[in-house]
Amino acid sequence: MELTLTDLEQAINHWRGLRPSLGEERALSTEVNVLANVYAHMIFHRIKVIPLASLDETAQRLIESWRLA
């Protein structure tokens, strides 16, 4: 199974809705931070599609949870 940038953006928005930024500094939640790191990696390396299996367990779990929502 693969993950596109568009999918990842939707997953990030999903988790931002469930776990909004906190505090005066507007820190990202742990869930959003994990997915934001994947997003940054894809943007930096100009990757448009990435195999879900190449992500760490936490990112995979977050993506799967988003897809089931």
Secondary structure, 3 states (H helix, E strand, C coil): CEEEHHHHHHHHHHHHHHCCCECCCCECCHHHHHHHHHHHHHHHCCCCEEEHHHCCHHHHHHHHHHHHC
